[in-house]
């Protein structure tokens, strides 16, 4: 029996929705040659990650084995699959492979970080093969909500693996290739060791609907609105952008795109020839001169992002354009779990302006890009693998998907981030665990989720901050009284006196009592002054703030 093995390891995207990054390996244990599938991001929220710009997987394990990486394959150009390419490539250093449109987006990510050309390699669709070490990899077209989405066909000495990527069964997509059942049956005819499969919509009981079904309802809806119409969806959902634009044109409206990400996606689609016959658009400056009843804005920010066009329009103006009573705002999208609060905030802001807010109305104005339960089961039947490994979903999605697979006679297991699975045998087995986590893009630097920076930021936000400054003279005596600066704390407490005065008085009394030994010890002084500040604040206003003590000694 061979001592070599075939492994699967999710580093992101398994046990969560977003931040996708998967590893396949073949070889002797701990010597496997590796390929990476997708380098995605997820987005922060003000509750758990205030101030953070982007979140992506911790690549420490992979970086330590970068000499074993044969290549990186990107399945499609959604941010949760390609968004971290520019942020992580220097740490991994392997060539990137993708189809034309996805390569265009990946190159733009690398260009933003001023990385050299030649990193991204354009590959053709199945049956074209890229051979890397023990792997032969093809990108097989599959329908999704963005052009040139692909599932991976990964051939190894231990057998064939099909990595579905994000997919749906759509025979009439507006943009991109239709689902080709005959092609997938051909891929599966000689046997498939494992299907690693999208789990996002496993709880949706009805078969998925086609993007083409939205055109009529959207056109009728836009025609019926008396004022300006604004629609938001994912910037990368190019099929929806085209559906909305065509519907607006048929309704007799001029179209204006708002949001850098949206314009970039449309430009990439046109450059690569994927986005044909997209209606002409006007600039925001020209939009000012179009009667409201003849204007349609398509904008970013469908998930409540604070800096996107949707949020800014809900709060006031964006590029000089504003909403008012009689206008209509359409969410042609599904809210990703965790983003509900931001979306509801935008909806309420719009409502206060008298704007009519319309959501997807049970699918009337939105269809998902992911396979529902019946479509997942159909994919299982077409591929008919020995093993099914659920991916791309929260834990409950993975667990439900595994239950469906096992009920139909397939070997399966739940593998969350960091779980290494041996696919070599007839059943999957856990062969190790890798420490995984998150990396934050905080401004222009990358920080670890466990570094404490964001934790300290949250504590300051919850509890406020007090800065204490103390001068000590040449004789090691306090030079005057200490003074305090307060941030994020109430000015008056229980005593009805200014909180800063109460603090400075108590600190002064302590220093007057302190012995020479204490006054010579900065660490002891800092500890005691911090304790006094927290106790006083707790007694006065019920808060224990973060405290910074600055001790300056005069030479």
C-alpha positions, 0 to 999 in steps of 0.5 A: 500500500502506498505511503502517500496520501491525498489531503484536503484542508480548509483554511477559510470558508468552512464553518463560515460564509466568506473568506474562502481558502482551501488546500489540497495536498498529495505525497508522503505525510508532512511532505505533500505537494500542495495547491491552494484554491481561492484567497478570499476576504470577508468584511468587518462589522462595528461590533466585533471588528471596529475600524478594521478594513478587511478580514482574511485567513491566517496563512501561517501554516501555508506560509511555513510550507510555501516551498511545497506550493505548486500553484494557486487556483482562483475559481471566480472573481467574487471578493470572498474568493479573490479579494485577498490575492494582493494581500497574501501573494507575497507571503505565498509566492506561488503562480496564480491560475484562473480563467480570463475574467477572473485573471483580469480581476486578480491582476487588478488586485495585484496592481493595487499593491504594485506587485510585478506582472507575470504572477497570474496565468490565464488558463482555458476551460475544461478540458484544458489541463494545467499540470503541476507536480502530482496534480492535473487541474482543469477549470470546468465552467459552472453557472453562478452569479459572476462570469467564468465561474469554475469548478475544479477537476483535480486529478491525482495518483489517488484519484479525481477530486471535484471542487464545485466552487460556488455554483447553481444549476442555471440553464439560462443565465443572463451572463456566463455559461449555462450549467452543462450537465453532459460535461459534468457527467463526462467528468464523472464517468470514470469515477470521482474520489471526492466531491467537495461541494458548496453548502450555502443554500442547503436549507432552501427546499425548492429548486433554484431559479434562473437569473433570466426570470427576473427581467420581466418583473424588474422591468414592470417594477421600474416602469411603475415607480413615479420618481427616481429608482435606486437599486443595489446588489453585489458589485460582482454580480455582473449578471444582476447588473446587466439584468437591472440595466436592461430593465431600466433601459426598457423602462425608458430610464438613463442608467448611472453606476455609483461605486468604484467596485461596481464600475471596476467590475463592469469595465473588466467585463467589457474588457474581457468580452464577457459583458456584451450589449451592456446598456450605455451609462451616464456619469454622476455629473450628467445624472444631475440633469436627468428628470428623476422619473427618467433616472435609475441608479445602480449602486454598491452597498447591498450588505450595509457597508458604511462607506458604500454608495447605499449608506451615503445616499441614505445619510445625505448625498453621494457625488451630489446625488440625493434621494427624496420622498417619492423615490424608490430604493430596491435591494436586489440581493439577499442579506448575508447573515451578520449584515442585517443590522447595517442593512436595516439601518440604511432602510430606516434612514431611507424611510425617514426621507420618505423613500419607498424601500423594497426588498427582494420580495421572496425572490421576485427581484432576486435569485440566488447564485447558489444551489438549493437542496434539490440542486445539490442532490442533483449534483451529487447524482451527476458526480456520484463520488465515493466521498462528499465533503461539504464546504462554503457554509456555516457549521449548520450548513455543513452538518446538514449537507453531510447528513443529506449525503450520508442518507443517500449512501455517500461517505461524508464528514464535517470539516471546518477550518483547520481540519485536515482530511485524508481522502485516500481511502474509501471514507474520509478520515481526520488526519490532523488539525491546523491552527487557523484564525483571521488576519485583519487589514487595519489601515495599511498594515496586517495584524493578527486577530489575537494581537490584542489591537482590536480587542483594546479598541473594543474595550475603549469603545465600551468603557471609555479612556482616561489618560493620567499625566504626572510630573516628578521633579529632580527630588522625586516629588510630584510637581504639582497635581496630576491631571486627567483627560477623559474620552468617551465618559460622562462629565458628571457622576453621582457626586454631581461634581465634574468627574475629572475634578473628582479623579484629580482630587483622589489622585492628589490625595494618594500622592500626598500619602505615598512614601518615597519607595513608591514614588521612586517606582514607576510601575507601582505608581502606574498600577496604583493610579490606574486602580484609583481611576477605575474605582472612582469611575466605577463609583461615580458613573458605573464604568471601569475605563481603560487607563493610560498613565504617563509619568515624566521625570525631570532630570 
